[in-house]
Amino acid sequence: MVAMKNVEIIIGEGITEKYYFKSVKDAICNKPEAKPIKPYNLKELEKAIKQYAEGGYTTIHCLIDMDNKVKKAETLSNYIKLKEKYHNKTISDNKKGINCKVFFYESYPSTEVFFYYYFEYSTAEKTNEGLKSWLKQKCGYDTSERYLSNHSLHKEFKEHGGCFKEAIKNANNSVKSREEGNYSFTYTEIGGLVEKLGIKE
């Protein structure tokens, strides 16, 4: 039987989520670990969910970039099946001492839209590369590990005029405005995750 850690973990498709949630730890109440999945694909995501559930975590938050899910109908179909299997569900096994809740948080095109929402609000279709380029011009944003490990993303966004609470509000508004199944609509559910973790500032 595994020892229940009674802790949460965030898993994302790359290192960006790991460094962002490290940078924002002083602005939120709960401070879950954040780890990337490499190489990322749906099989690796499911493998990670099972691994962390069996490892004693009680809550798993999965951050999902939708731009690479909607390119092929088969990939989107497989993603929807995986989401239906795990999202807002509990993985439990009394004999093994497993009791873990799983949540999916989508962003289209990517997590970067939440960073964009620190500064501006739009639901017009955007690309991942377009958002990265915009953020680079705005505050020097870069997705290299060298940059991320030496810069607090949350601090950088605020120092360049961004607002955390506006990002959350904009994110929530984007979700409310989006019609279900519309994947050409810029939106992110990360605001809901941040609210669930508890906001300090």
C-alpha positions as CSV (number, residue, x, y, z in Angstrom):
1,M,0.0,0.0,0.0
2,V,1.4,3.4,-0.9
3,A,1.5,6.2,1.7
4,M,-1.0,8.9,0.8
5,K,0.9,12.2,0.4
6,N,-2.2,14.3,0.3
7,V,-0.5,16.6,-2.2
8,E,-1.3,17.9,-5.6
9,I,0.8,17.8,-8.8
10,I,0.6,19.8,-12.1
11,I,1.7,18.0,-15.3
12,G,2.3,19.9,-18.5
13,E,3.5,19.3,-22.0
14,G,6.9,21.0,-21.5
15,I,9.1,22.9,-19.0
16,T,7.2,26.2,-19.3
17,E,4.4,25.1,-16.9
18,K,6.9,23.9,-14.4
19,Y,8.7,27.2,-14.3
20,Y,5.6,29.3,-14.4
21,F,4.1,27.7,-11.3
22,K,7.4,27.9,-9.5
23,S,7.4,31.6,-10.3
24,V,3.8,32.2,-9.0
25,K,4.1,30.2,-5.8
26,D,4.1,33.3,-3.6
27,A,0.8,34.4,-5.2
28,I,-1.1,31.2,-4.5
29,C,-2.1,29.4,-1.4
30,N,-1.5,25.7,-2.5
31,K,1.9,25.1,-4.0
32,P,1.8,21.9,-6.0
33,E,4.8,20.4,-7.7
34,A,4.8,21.0,-11.5
35,K,6.5,18.5,-13.8
36,P,6.8,18.2,-17.6
37,I,6.1,15.1,-19.6
38,K,8.8,14.4,-22.2
39,P,8.4,13.3,-24.9
40,Y,4.8,14.5,-24.8
41,N,1.9,12.5,-26.4
42,L,-1.4,11.1,-25.2
43,K,0.1,7.8,-24.2
44,E,2.7,9.5,-22.1
45,L,0.0,11.7,-20.5
46,E,-2.0,8.6,-19.5
47,K,1.1,6.9,-18.3
48,A,2.0,9.9,-16.1
49,I,-1.6,10.1,-14.7
50,K,-1.4,6.4,-13.6
51,Q,2.2,6.8,-12.3
52,Y,1.4,9.8,-10.1
53,A,-1.9,8.3,-8.9
54,E,-0.1,5.1,-7.9
55,G,2.7,7.2,-6.4
56,G,0.3,8.5,-3.7
57,Y,-0.8,11.9,-5.1
58,T,-4.3,12.9,-4.3
59,T,-4.9,15.4,-7.0
60,I,-3.5,15.6,-10.6
61,H,-3.9,18.8,-12.7
62,C,-3.2,18.2,-16.4
63,L,-2.5,21.3,-18.5
64,I,-3.4,20.6,-22.1
65,D,-2.3,22.5,-25.1
66,M,-5.0,22.1,-27.7
67,D,-3.2,23.3,-30.8
68,N,-1.4,20.0,-31.2
69,K,-4.7,18.0,-30.6
70,V,-6.8,19.6,-33.2
71,K,-4.4,19.2,-36.2
72,K,-5.7,15.7,-36.9
73,A,-9.2,14.4,-36.3
74,E,-7.9,11.1,-35.0
75,T,-5.7,12.8,-32.4
76,L,-8.6,15.0,-31.2
77,S,-10.9,12.0,-31.0
78,N,-8.3,10.1,-28.9
79,Y,-7.8,13.1,-26.7
80,I,-11.6,13.5,-26.1
81,K,-11.7,9.8,-25.1
82,L,-8.9,10.2,-22.7
83,K,-10.5,13.3,-21.2
84,E,-13.8,11.5,-20.8
85,K,-11.9,8.7,-19.0
86,Y,-10.0,10.8,-16.5
87,H,-11.3,14.4,-16.3
88,N,-13.1,15.1,-13.0
89,K,-12.9,11.4,-12.1
90,T,-11.3,9.6,-9.2
91,I,-8.8,6.9,-9.6
92,S,-9.2,4.6,-6.5
93,D,-7.9,1.3,-5.3
94,N,-8.5,0.6,-1.6
95,K,-6.1,-2.3,-1.6
96,K,-3.3,-0.2,-2.9
97,G,-4.4,2.9,-1.0
98,I,-5.0,5.0,-4.1
99,N,-7.5,7.8,-4.1
100,C,-6.7,10.4,-6.7
101,K,-8.8,13.1,-8.4
102,V,-7.8,14.1,-11.9
103,F,-8.6,17.4,-13.7
104,F,-7.9,18.6,-17.3
105,Y,-7.4,22.3,-18.0
106,E,-7.3,23.1,-21.7
107,S,-5.7,26.1,-23.5
108,Y,-6.0,27.0,-27.1
109,P,-3.6,27.3,-28.6
110,S,-1.3,26.8,-25.6
111,T,-0.5,27.8,-22.0
112,E,1.0,31.0,-23.4
113,V,-2.5,32.4,-23.8
114,F,-2.8,32.7,-20.0
115,F,0.4,34.7,-20.0
116,Y,-1.0,36.9,-22.8
117,Y,-4.1,37.5,-20.6
118,Y,-1.9,39.3,-18.1
119,F,-1.8,42.1,-20.6
120,E,-4.7,41.9,-23.1
121,Y,-7.9,40.1,-23.7
122,S,-8.9,38.6,-27.0
123,T,-10.6,35.4,-28.2
124,A,-9.6,35.8,-31.8
125,E,-7.7,32.8,-33.1
126,K,-4.0,32.9,-32.3
127,T,-1.1,30.5,-32.9
128,N,1.4,29.3,-30.3
129,E,4.3,30.9,-32.2
130,G,2.3,34.1,-32.6
131,L,1.8,34.3,-28.8
132,K,5.4,33.5,-28.1
133,S,6.5,36.3,-30.5
134,W,4.1,38.8,-28.9
135,L,5.3,37.9,-25.4
136,K,8.9,38.2,-26.4
137,Q,8.4,41.7,-27.7
138,K,6.4,42.6,-24.6
139,C,8.6,41.3,-21.9
140,G,11.5,39.3,-23.4
141,Y,9.7,35.9,-23.0
142,D,11.6,32.9,-24.1
143,T,10.9,29.2,-23.8
144,S,14.5,28.0,-23.4
145,E,15.4,26.4,-20.1
146,R,18.2,28.9,-19.7
147,Y,15.8,31.8,-19.8
148,L,13.1,30.2,-17.7
149,S,15.5,29.1,-15.0
150,N,16.9,32.6,-14.6
151,H,13.7,34.6,-14.8
152,S,10.5,34.6,-12.7
153,L,7.8,34.6,-15.3
154,H,5.2,35.9,-12.9
155,K,7.5,38.7,-11.8
156,E,8.5,39.6,-15.4
157,F,4.9,39.8,-16.5
158,K,4.0,42.2,-13.6
159,E,7.1,44.3,-14.1
160,H,6.1,44.9,-17.7
161,G,2.6,46.0,-16.8
162,G,0.8,42.7,-16.6
163,C,-1.8,41.8,-13.9
164,F,-2.3,38.4,-12.4
165,K,-5.9,39.0,-11.4
166,E,-6.7,40.3,-14.9
167,A,-5.2,37.1,-16.4
168,I,-7.5,35.1,-14.2
169,K,-10.5,37.2,-15.1
170,N,-9.7,37.2,-18.8
171,A,-9.1,33.4,-18.7
172,N,-12.5,32.8,-17.1
173,N,-14.2,35.2,-19.5
174,S,-12.7,33.3,-22.5
175,V,-14.1,30.0,-21.2
176,K,-17.6,31.6,-20.7
177,S,-17.5,33.1,-24.2
178,R,-16.4,29.9,-26.0
179,E,-18.9,27.6,-27.5
180,E,-18.2,23.9,-26.7
181,G,-16.2,22.2,-29.3
182,N,-15.0,25.5,-30.9
183,Y,-11.2,24.9,-31.2
184,S,-10.5,28.0,-33.3
185,F,-11.4,30.2,-30.3
186,T,-8.6,31.5,-28.0
187,Y,-9.3,30.4,-24.5
188,T,-7.7,28.9,-21.4
189,E,-9.0,27.2,-18.3
190,I,-5.9,27.9,-16.3
191,G,-7.8,30.7,-14.4
192,G,-10.0,28.1,-12.9
193,L,-7.0,26.1,-11.8
194,V,-5.4,29.1,-10.2
195,E,-8.6,29.9,-8.3
196,K,-8.8,26.4,-7.1
197,L,-5.2,26.7,-5.7
198,G,-6.2,29.9,-3.9
199,I,-5.2,33.4,-4.7
200,K,-3.1,35.5,-2.3
201,E,-2.4,38.7,-4.2
